[in-house]
Amino acid sequence: MYRKIFLIGMFVVHTTMAGSLPPSGVQILRGALPQIENRDANLTYDFELAGEKFFLRVPSSYTGVQPYGLLVFMSPVDDFTSLPPGWAGVLDSNRLLFVAPQMVGNNQPIARRAGMAVVAARKIQEMAAVDPKRIYVGGLSGGARIASYAAFVHPELFRGVIGVCGVNFPGRVERVKATEPDDYGWFEIDEARKELVRRQTKFVIVTGSKDFRHGNLLDIFHGGYSKDGYAVKLIDVPGMEHAMCKDRQLTEALTFLDSPFNLKK
């Protein structure tokens, strides 16, 4: 009798935890705004969640008992409603939840875009069992630039960045390979946050030989992240254009982010 009651109790707890996340798809993340630590004056956090939508992908193996990682993805366009081909299997095998805020494209204010990345991460963290050491933020093109920026603004939150055909760096780098004439990919942040990021956050830069930002990203990799001792990996794909990476590159990026952290001197 006691065993039966125990098993029923375990089932209730299990289903309650697993049911704390809505199903995969474009969703409203209901409830109150999450608690945000160390608010930055340059970001917007106070959204009306009932009016915001998020594309959520929950692996079928997720039960809420074992903590999973989380990948927050920032798109360069306002609507991101499905995974790229092959990504689902990679997320499943790496035990990763996936969330992509909507209406955060390149036409939106930076304060909103970076703020939504933080709100999305914190909200999923409140709703689900998430490993705090595996909260990653990534993006494509302009979304990748926002992802890298958000990681520096909130180093207490994000432990890894995947920049596909885009990345920003906290400071100007020497132009060596860049072919585009614009002043690309830099911002300013205080030294304390830069040092905290350098000591605990990993970066993956994915580009290709036909990416029109190829030179910019090589300059930022060599003259910025690598030169200043960040934990960084460059995935340079022959023939890749300015486009979403394949599942093979996502797997390589996640393998690096999940590997033991070795601080560069």
PyMOL commands that set and color helices and strands:
alter all, ss='L'
color gray80, all
select helices_A, chain A and resi 2-18+49-51+87-93+110-127+142-153+191-200+214-226+247-258
alter helices_A, ss='H'
color red, helices_A
select strands_A, chain A and resi 25-27+54-57+68-74+96-101+130-140+160-164+202-210+231-241
alter strands_A, ss='S'
color yellow, strands_A
deselect
rebuild
show_as cartoon
